[in-house]
Amino acid sequence: MKNACKIVILGALLATLTGCTGRVYNKEKNCNYDYLLHPAISVSKIIGGCGPVAK
C-alpha cells in the first residue's frame, strides 16, 4: 500500500511539472528555448542565447 501511495504521489508531481513546461521563440522565429516552470528562469533566457523574445 505504501508503494502504491508513493507511485501516485510521484505521478501527480510529474504531471504537475509537465503542465508547467513550454517553449518560447525569439522575434525572428529562428531560435527557441524550453523552460520548465517559468520562462524567466530558463538558463537560455538568462544567458541571452536567443536574443529578445517575441511578445
Secondary structure by P-SEA (a helix, b strand, c coil): caaaaaaaaaaaaaaaaaaaccccccccccccccccccccccccccccccccccc
